[in-house]
Amino acid sequence: MSPVYWSPLIHVYQPPTQKPYILKKIDEECYRPLFHVIDESPNARITLNINGVLIDLLYEHGLGETVELLKKIVHDGKVEIVGTAKYHPLMPLIPLKENFRQIELNEVTHKATFGEEWERKGFFPPEMAISPEVLKIIQQAGYQWVIGSGIACTDAWPYDVVHQLSNGLMMFYRDDIVSNEVSFSKLNAQGFVSKITRMYSCDDYYVITAQDGETFGHHIKHAEQTFLKKTFDLIAEDDGVEICFVTDLIQKFPVVEASAPRPSSWSTNMGDINYGVHYPLWKHPDNPIHNIQYRILDHVSELMDALDTCSDATLCNDPAYLDYKNTARYFYDIGVHSCQFWWASGNPMWSPNLILDGADLLVKAAVNARLALGKLKDIKSQELLEDVSMYYSRLLWTITEQEAQRDRLRLLPPDNVQEVSEEEEKNVEGDSN
């Protein structure tokens, strides 16, 4: 009898604007305990996405021991690291050329951190947000496979075959139902192992689960022990289950041609897709704050395009110009991160200050781009900056109006409104999901 293959994928990320005390709390509750569990479990095999920005933050705030532990379990063959976009943008919602840059920035960090033990194999698009254009970029960047949410699959569910798209890219899907049952504590370790060994009538199949790593220890206290460690232990005693990396599935199952997946994220449902909203928590047409945020992003992106295409040789050695240009690029790279849009979704995520943290980065990019382009007497750049300023002011006004509306909802009887407690907000503040 062939074993059931379980490929667990874990995603860890913190936004570039994260508060140091929250980062340290999550590291203490989650990252170090999680990596220790993997280190101490002989049969552990985890496909891990860690955005380069989190590696930077851990080193920056004196938490380098966590990265060193991660490097150890990678070296020991218990973790495979996948590629991603460094600052966690929603890839379908930023300019295409910026996706290439974000991938390259992340590769620089991964190569510097993991050396030759990092290879360009799998790819985790932030929030599993995919589109035809993004899949093409990932393939052109040299990756073998990408993972999407189960809802993206348009063919028969691939539990005993591996899907290959027309461009040659392998397409894997997480089991959304089982993954969410784990994430929301609807399955304990015993129930999970029992479920995955009885899912299909054939003997030879695989199951991919994917969660935020912060689920284990931060969102669900001690879950790295009560669920993950216990699951590893149970599987070690069960000949019917084998844990493997997602990459290993390519060698274990037949590869078949498949249809293109739906544009979606791991927070998209069929109602959203039928409504034509593929990334509802980050760009919803009925969300007034999202509409303003993308006006700001579009104008700043246009400024960056002008700056990137500047070919005036006389400015190449101008220290002031180069400083403004490099500073604009620094703030823009960071400023496209997804959290500012997620916190504006109001579903129920809502944080005026975290919305403004992202907007402020984009405004700084715009100001510095204008200062650089001003040396070229570029009149249009001033007009673009004025538009950014106008939309930023509109953002401030809309945020205060939205907050007032939420205050009015709080006055309704409890049966009529769901509100997020302060403690619940703290529990999710460290991650974008």
N, C-alpha and C positions, 0 to 999 in steps of 0.2 A: 504494500500500500504506500503510495507516494504521500509525502507530508503536505500539510497546508503551509504555505509560505506567508508569513506576516512581515510586512515592511513598514515599520514605524518612521514617520517623518516628523521632526520637531523644528519649529521656527522660533528663534529668539531675536528680539529687536527692541531697541529703545530709541526714541526720537532724539535728534541732535539738541533739542531744547530741554531735555529732561533735567529735572532738579537733582542735584547730587545726592541729597538725602534719600530720595525715592530710589535712585539707581542703587545705592548701597543697601537699602532695605530689600530690594528685589534680588540683588546678588546674594545676600545672606539667606533669604528665604527660599530661593529657587536655583540660581545658576550653580553655585558651589555644591549644594546638596544633590542637585540633578546630575552634575558631572561626576560626583563621587559615587553615586549609585551605578552609573554606567561603568565607571572604573572598577567597581567591586563585583560586577556581574560578568562571569566568564562568557556567557552566551549573548551578551548585549551586542546588538548591531543597530545603530541609529543613523539614519540619513538626516543630517542637520543643516539647516540654514541659519547662519549668523551674519546679519548685515555688517558690512565693514564699519559702519558708524558705531555699532555697539562695541566692537573691538577697540576702536579709538577711545570711546568713553571709559571703558574699563581701565585702560592704561592711564588715561588722563586723570582719573580720580583714585589712583592708588590701588586698583583692584586687579593688577596684572597677574596675581597668583591664579585667578580664575581662568585667565587665558592660558597660562602655563599648564593648568590641569587639562584644559581642552586639548592643547597640543599633545599632551601625553596620550589621551585616549584616541586621538587621531592616529598617532604613531603606533599604538597598540592594535590598530585595525578594528576598533569598536565603533568608530564614527567615520562616516564619509561626509565631506563638506561640499555643498553645492554652490553654484554661482547665483548671483542676484544683482539687484540694483542697489548701490551702496547706501544711499540716504532714504531708501524705502519710498520712492514715489509710486503713484498709481501709473504704471507704465503706459496704458492706453490713453491717459489724460494729459501727458506732457508731450512737447515736440519730439518727433521721432529721433532726431539727431541727439537729443539729450539722453535718450535711452542708451544709445551706444556709449556715451560718455559715462553714464552711471554704471554701466556694466564694467567698463574699463577701470574706473576708479575702484570698484569693488575688487577687481582682479589684482590690482596693485597691492591692496591691503591684504588679501588672502595669500598672495605669493610671499609677501614680506613676513607674514605670520606663520604660515605652514610650510613654506619652502617647497621642495619637490614632492611633498606628500599631498599637495593640492593639485588636482587635475581638472581640466575643463570637461566635465561629463554632464551632470544634471544641473537643472536650473529651476529655482523657485522664484516666480514673479511675485512681488509683494502683494499680499492679500489674494494670491492666486488669480490676479486680474489679468486676463488675456484678451487678445483681439487678433484678427488675422495679421495686422501690421506688426504687432509685438512678437508673434510667433515667428514671423519672417526674420525679424531682427535677432532673435535668440539663435535661430539656425545659422544666420550669417556670422554671428559672433563665434561659432564653432562648437556649440553645445550639442550633445547627443540626444538629450531628452529634456522634457519640461513636464511639470505637473500642474494640473488644473483641478478645479472643484468638480465633484461628480456631476453637478447640474450642467456642466459644459458638454458632457458626452452626448453625441447625437446618434451613435450606433448602438448595437446591442452591447450590454455591459461587459467590459473586457476582464473577466475574472480568470480566464485560462488562455488568453492570448495577449500580445502586446501590440498596441496600435502604432502604426507608422503613417505620418501625414505625407502628402504628395511631395513636400520639399525634403523628405528624408528624416525629419525630426520625429523621434519617438514621443508619444503622448501618453502620459499616465494620468490617472484620476484617483483622487482620494475617495474613499467610501464616506460620503457626508453623514449618513445616518449613524453608522457605528462611531465615527469620529466625534460627532456631537453628543452621542450617548456617553462617551468617555469624558468629554469636556464638561458636561453638565451633571456628572456624578450619577448617571442613570445605570451605569454598569460598574460593578466591582471587578476585581481581578479575576475571580473565579467565573463570574458571569461572562466576562469578556472572552476568556479562553474557550469556555463552553460554546459561546456564540460563534466565534470565527471557525471553529472546527465542525460546525453543522450548517453552514450557510448555503452550500451548494451540494448537489447530489453526486457530482464527480469526485474523484479522489485527488486530483491534481489541480489546485487553484491557488490564487493569491489574494490577499487583502491588504490594501494600503490605508493606514490611518494617518491623520495629520492634525496636529494641535499647535497652538502657541505653547512654547516651552514654559511660559509663565503660569500655565495651568497647573504645573506640578510644583506645588509649594507656595506659590504666591496667591493665585486665585483660589486654589483648593489646598488648604494647609496640609503639609506632610504627604501630599499625593505622590511624591517621588518615591516614598516608601510604601504607602498603603496600596497604591495601584501599580506603579511601574516596577519597583523592585519585586513585589509579590508576583506580578505577571511574568517577569523573567524567571523567577524561581519555579513557578508552576510549569512553564514551558520546558525548563531544563529536565523536568521529570516526565515529560510527555513526548513520546516518539512521533506523535502525529502532527507536531507543529515545529517549524523551523523559522527562526528569525533571520532575515537577510536584508541587505541594502536594496534600495529601489533599483540601483544600477544592475544588480545581480539578476533581476527578473528578466533582463533582455536575453541572457544566456539560458534561462530555465524554461522559457515559454516561446511558442512560435510567434513570429512577427507577421502581422497581416496589415494590408492597406486599409486605411480608415478615412472616414469623412472628417471634414474640418469641424472643430468644436465650436460651441456657441461662445460669443463674447460674454464674459461673466466674471464674477469673483466668488470667493467662498462665503460671501454674505449676500449673494444674489439668489432670489427664488424665481419660480416660474411666473408668478404674478408680475414681478419686476420685468422679466424678459418680455412677457406679453404686452406690457405697457411701454416697452421700448426703452426701459431704463436699466442698463446693464451693470452699472456700478452705483447703486442707489445711496450708499452711505458716504460717497465722495463727490458725486455730481448728480444731483436730482433737479430736474427742471422746475419743480414746484418749491424748491428751497431758495428763498431770496438771498440768503448769505452765500450759498454756493454760487449763485449767479454773479454776485459781486466779486467773490474770490477769483473766479475764472476770468473776469474782466481784468483784474489786476495782473493775474498770471500772464494773460495774453499780451498785455502791453509791456510788461517787463521782458517777456520772451522776445518781443520785437526789438526792444532796446539791446538785448544781448546779441541778437542776430546782427544788428548794425555794428556792434562792437567786434564781433567775431570776424566779420567780413572786411573790417578796416585794413587797408593795405598801404597806408601812408608811411613810407619808409623813414621820413623825418622824425616820426614819433617813436621809432623802435628803441632809441636810446634816451628818451625823455623819462627821467625817473618818476615824475609826477603822473604822467600819463600811464606808465606801466603799473604804478601803485593803484591808481583808480581802477584800471582794467582788471588787475588780479583780484582786487577786493570785491569788485562787482561779481566776478566769476565765483569767488568763494561763497558769497552770500546767496547767489542764485543756486549753486549746486545743493546747498543745504536747504534752501527755501522751498524747493519743490517737494519736500517730504509730505507724506499723506495725512499726517495726524491733524493738521489744521482743518482739513476738510471733514475728517471723521468727527471731530469735536463739534462741528457745525451742523451735523446731521440731525441732532435733536431727537434721536430715535433709540434710546433716550439720551445719547451722549451729547453733552452740552458743557462747554467751558469757554466763556468769553476770553479769558486770558490766554488759553492755549490756541484759540483761533488767532488772536493778535500776535502771539509769538511767531507764528508762521508768516503772517502778513508783514510784520516788521522786518523779517529777513528779506522778503521780496522788495520792500520799499528801500532798504539799504542797498540792495543790488541795483535798483533803478537809479538812485541818487548817484552812486559811483559810476555807473555806466554813462549817465548824463555828464558828469564831470570829465570823464575821459573823452567822450564825443564832443564836448564843448570846445576842446582844443582844436577840433576840425571845423569849428563854426557850423556845426550840424544843427540847423534850426528845428528839424523834425524831432530830434531827441528831446528838445525842450517841450514840445507839444505832447510827446508821449509821457514825459515826467509829470506834466500838469494833469494829464488824464489819470495817471496813477494816483496822484494826490487827491483828485476829485473822488475816485472810487474808494480810496482809503477813508476819506471823510464819510462817505455814504455807508461804508462798512461799520464805522463806529456808531452811526445813527441807527442802523438796522439792528446791530447787536443790542443796543439799549432797548429798542422796541420789542425785540424778541424776549429779552429778559422780563420786561414789563408784562408781556403776554403770559409767560410762564408763571409769574407771580399771581396773575389773575386765576390761572388754572389751579394753583395751590389752594385757593380759597374754596374750590369746589369740594363736595363730599368725597371721601376717599374712594368710593366705588366708581367715581367718574374719571379718575385720573391716576396714572402710574407715575410715581416720582422716584428718583434715584436718591438714596440717602447719601450723606456725606461719606460714610464709611465705604459704601459700595463704589462711590466715585474714586476714592483713594485706591481701591482694589484694582481698578481698571486703568488708573491714570498712567501706569508705567508701560502700557502697551497700546497699540492702535486697534486692537480687536476686542 
